[in-house]
Each structure stands twice: as structure tokens, then as C-alpha cells.
Amino acid sequence: MEKPEGRLDSIDALRGFDMLFIMGLSPVIEQLCVALGFGRGCWLAQQMHHPAWIGLTQHDTIFPLFIFIAGLSFPFSMSKQLERGRTKSQIAWRSLRRLASLVLLGMVCERYFMGESLRFGSVLARIGISWACASWMFLSFRAKTRAAIAAGILLGYWAINVFVPASGFTSADVFTPKGNISCWLDWTLLRPLGRISPGTPELPFDNQGLLSTLPAIVTAMLGMFTGEFVRWAKDRVSAARQTAVLFAAAAALVAVGCFIAFGCGRWSFPISKPLWSPSFTLIVGGYSVALFALFHWLIDLKGWWRNTLLFRVVGLNAITIYVAQPLFGLGKTSKMLFGRFAGLFPDRLSGLAMALCYLAMCWAMLWFLHKRKIYLKV
């Protein structure tokens, strides 16, 4: 069996690896820690949860990595569309339609149309907005101009958050949930329109708020820069050099992100996923570039694509599993099908058995769709 031409399999595999954690791998790892006697408080189990405000765990990387991958695939997608005779204007309109679809789908799948639970922001909306804005810039500007725009977005977002406290607070409070200007805007402008998340007096911010969408656009742009380099380097640079350049770029992004987080004195901007801080954007961006470099080297450059079915089955239907879990109540279905089986195990192992059954059920559903070439595309 030969590898199909014209597709970068590492992108599908990396997307699948990322979505596995959303699909149920995180609970499996947490329950494994419990089964081994380490408990939910151990370091590895804590990596499967978000910090409340400041900090960085593995779980924080899932969402930005997905946005990065969405950006990463665009240079390849755009090239194919241009080859098929589409103009850049037509591609831009398709991006707008995709944006609208993701915003509406995000509201539907998380049931935001239901009375007081109405919420305009969502994970899918942020993916759509950040990807669409980045794609329009990709269609309109050269790489150097886009790099300047990305730097300008991060610099401007840093300045607003560092130097402009929320109403009634001082500069000493700019990185507290109540004193931060981004959180204050979400609380002031979004909360009257509906629910914000988590939307409590203790933590008054929205995970997919207004200002914090700006650096998320940069996350998508970093993916597009990476895809653009890989397309350019394909027939010009050796596999080893490509990989070295990507790892060097990843290290540079992490270094700059750490400097912003820890090296600017009182002007440092801590690592915070809720704020999508510039330090968070660059550090997780570097992590995303490095992880893609590893997948690209192993799968596309070294030809290990045959061994990636576990990931590709999920990656090719990532939106499907994200939407299906809340809409079709897959958790309840899993408990109904496997609850008695999991109950046969000792208490310390029953949670792990249930988590494994749920993960296997979701993967089997996606494998069934994959074998029949059924994919949900937005």
C-alpha cells in the first residue's frame, strides 16, 4: 500500500493526537494515576486540568494546538484551491462562510440557544474567528508584513493589559481577574447579553472573550507561517535541515515567551490561558511548532504514515467527535453500555475501566465513519 499523494499526513495525525485528549484520553490518564495509587493530586493527573488563572499545564495546550493546526493546513488548502481555478476572493468568501458555520455550530453544540444559557463565545467560534482573520491576512499580505502584524497584535495586547487597569482598580491589580481590563470588558459587555464562562464573581472573565481573541489570531498565524515554510522547503531543503529549522524556531518562540512572562520585571505578562497572554501564545506556539516538527519528520519525511491510524481516524473527523459528545450524550450512552462491566472491577480500577470504555467507544465510532469515508467538514 502506497502513501497517497498530495496530503500532509502529519497534520491529520497531529490533529488526532490533540483531539484524543478531548475525546477521553485525559480522564484515562487521570484514572490511571488513581489506579496506580498516586491519586488525583499527583503532577501527571494535574496536567489533565486547567489552572484557574495563572500557570500552564498540558491541558492548556490542547485548544491553541488545534488553532495552530487549522492555520498550518491553510497554505496547503489554498494552494489546492488556486490550482482548481478559485480566486483569492472566492477563497476569502469561503473562509467567511466557514466562520459563520463554526460560530453557529458552537452555539448549537454547547446549547447556547437555551434561555439564560445563551452565550456568544465558544471554542468553535474562537477557532473560526482566529482562523478566518489569519487566512484573510495570508491572502492579502506577504510574510514580512504578516509577521509585523502578529508582533503588533501581541505588543498592543500586552500594552493594553499592562498599562490599563479595569475601572476602579490600580496598576497593581492588572493581572487579577477583577482588575484586568480584558476581563472587565467581558464582564461589562458580554455578561448583559448572556452567560460568560465561568462567569462567577470570583473569576469574572470569559475563556473565549473579546480582547483575548486577538492573540488567538496570532496562534493561527504561527500555524500558517509554519505551513508556508514547509511548502517552500519541500524541494529546496533537506529533511534534516527542515526539522532543525522548525525546532530552532520553536526554541526561539519559547525563549521570547519566557522572557515576556518572567524577564520584564513589573511589566512581565504571566502565562495565562484565560487571557491568552502573549507569553502563553508564544510558549504554546513553540510547543506546537516542535510537536509538528516531530510528527512531520517521522510521518512525512521518514515515511511512518502507516503507523498513524490511531491518530488519523480521530484527526480526520475532529469536528464530528467534538460536536457528537455533547449533542448525543455519548457519556450517558457509555455508562448505559459499559456501566455494569466497569462495576465488576474494584473501586480503584472501575473509573479507569469506564474511561477506557468511553475512549474505545468514541474511537470505534470514528473508525466506522472513516472506513466509509464519512467526514464532517465545516
Long-range contacts (C-beta under 8 A, 24 or more apart in sequence): 1-306, 3-303, 3-305, 3-306, 6-80, 8-73, 8-76, 8-230, 8-296, 8-300, 9-299, 9-300, 9-305, 9-308, 9-312, 10-292, 10-295, 10-296, 10-298, 10-299, 10-300, 10-305, 11-69, 11-72, 11-73, 11-76, 11-292, 11-315, 12-308, 12-311, 12-312, 12-315, 12-316, 13-295, 13-299, 13-305, 13-308, 13-311, 13-312, 13-315, 14-65, 14-69, 14-291, 14-292, 14-295, 14-311, 14-315, 15-66, 15-69, 15-311, 15-314, 15-315, 15-318, 16-308, 16-310, 16-311, 16-312, 16-313, 16-314, 16-315, 16-316, 16-318, 17-295, 17-311, 17-314, 17-315, 18-62, 18-65, 18-66, 18-69, 18-315, 18-318, 19-66, 19-314, 19-315, 19-318, 19-321, 19-322, 20-311, 20-314, 20-359, 21-48, 21-58, 21-59, 21-62, 22-62, 22-321, 22-322, 22-325, 23-314, 23-321, 23-325, 23-359, 23-362, 23-363, 24-355, 24-358, 24-359, 24-362, 25-359, 26-59, 27-355, 27-358, 27-359, 28-352, 28-355, 28-356, 28-359, 30-355, 31-351, 31-352, 31-354, 31-355, 32-352, 34-348, 34-351, 34-352, 35-348, 35-349, 35-351, 35-352, 37-348, 50-273, 51-273, 52-203, 53-177, 53-203, 53-272, 53-274, 54-175, 54-270, 54-271, 54-272, 55-271, 55-272, 56-271, 56-273, 56-280, 56-283, 56-284, 60-273, 60-280, 60-284, 61-284, 61-287, 61-288, 63-123, 63-126, 63-273, 64-216, 64-219, 64-273, 64-276, 64-280, 64-281, 64-284, 64-285, 64-288, 65-284, 65-287, 65-288, 65-291, 66-127, 66-318, 67-126, 67-127, 67-130, 67-131, 67-216, 67-219, 67-220, 67-223, 68-219, 68-220, 68-222, 68-223, 68-226, 68-285, 68-288, 68-289, 68-292, 69-223, 69-288, 69-292, 70-127, 70-130, 70-131, 70-220, 70-223, 71-130, 71-131, 71-134, 71-135, 71-219, 71-220, 71-221, 71-222, 71-223, 71-224, 71-226, 71-227, 72-223, 72-224, 72-226, 72-227, 72-292, 73-223, 73-227, 74-131, 74-134, 74-135, 74-138, 74-223, 74-224, 74-227, 75-138, 75-224, 75-227, 75-228, 75-231, 76-227, 76-231, 78-135, 78-138, 78-139, 79-231, 88-139, 91-135, 91-139, 92-135, 92-136, 92-139, 95-131, 95-132, 95-135, 95-136, 96-132, 98-128, 98-131, 98-132, 98-378, 99-128, 99-129, 99-131, 99-132, 100-128, 101-128, 101-378, 102-127, 102-128, 102-378, 103-128, 103-129, 105-319, 105-323, 105-378, 108-327, 109-322, 109-323, 109-326, 109-327, 110-326, 111-326, 112-194, 112-195, 116-194, 116-195, 117-194, 117-195, 118-193, 118-194, 118-195, 119-194, 119-195, 119-196, 119-197, 120-190, 120-193, 120-194, 121-190, 121-196, 121-197, 121-206, 121-207, 121-208, 121-209, 122-208, 123-208, 123-322, 124-319, 124-322, 125-208, 126-208, 126-213, 126-216, 129-213, 129-216, 129-217, 130-213, 130-216, 130-217, 130-219, 130-220, 131-220, 133-217, 133-220, 134-217, 134-220, 134-221, 134-223, 134-224, 135-220, 135-224, 137-221, 138-221, 138-224, 138-228, 143-225, 143-228, 146-221, 146-224, 146-225, 147-225, 149-221, 150-218, 150-221, 150-222, 153-214, 153-215, 153-217, 153-218, 154-215, 154-218, 154-278, 154-281, 154-282, 155-278, 156-214, 157-211, 157-214, 157-215, 157-278, 158-260, 158-269, 158-278, 160-211, 161-211, 161-269, 161-275, 161-277, 162-267, 162-269, 175-269, 175-270, 175-272, 177-202, 177-203, 177-204, 177-205, 178-204, 180-205, 180-275, 181-211, 182-209, 182-210, 182-211, 182-212, 182-275, 183-209, 183-274, 183-275, 185-209, 185-210, 185-211, 186-210, 186-211, 203-274, 205-274, 205-275, 207-273, 207-274, 212-274, 212-275, 212-276, 213-276, 215-276, 215-277, 215-278, 215-280, 215-281, 216-276, 216-281, 218-281, 218-285, 219-276, 219-281, 219-284, 219-285, 219-288, 222-253, 222-281, 222-285, 222-288, 222-289, 223-288, 226-289, 226-292, 230-296, 239-297, 239-301, 239-302, 242-296, 242-297, 242-301, 243-293, 243-296, 243-297, 243-301, 246-289, 246-290, 246-292, 246-293, 246-296, 247-289, 247-290, 247-293, 249-286, 249-289, 250-286, 250-287, 250-289, 250-290, 250-293, 251-286, 251-290, 252-286, 253-282, 253-283, 253-285, 253-286, 253-289, 254-282, 254-283, 254-286, 254-287, 255-286, 256-282, 257-281, 257-282, 257-283, 257-285, 257-286, 258-283, 310-363, 312-370, 313-363, 313-366, 313-367, 313-370, 314-363, 314-366, 316-366, 316-370, 316-375, 317-366, 317-369, 317-370, 317-374, 317-375, 317-376, 319-376, 319-377, 319-378, 320-366, 320-369, 320-375, 320-376, 321-362, 321-365, 321-366, 323-376, 324-365, 325-362, 330-358, 330-361, 330-362, 331-358, 333-361, 334-358, 334-361, 337-361
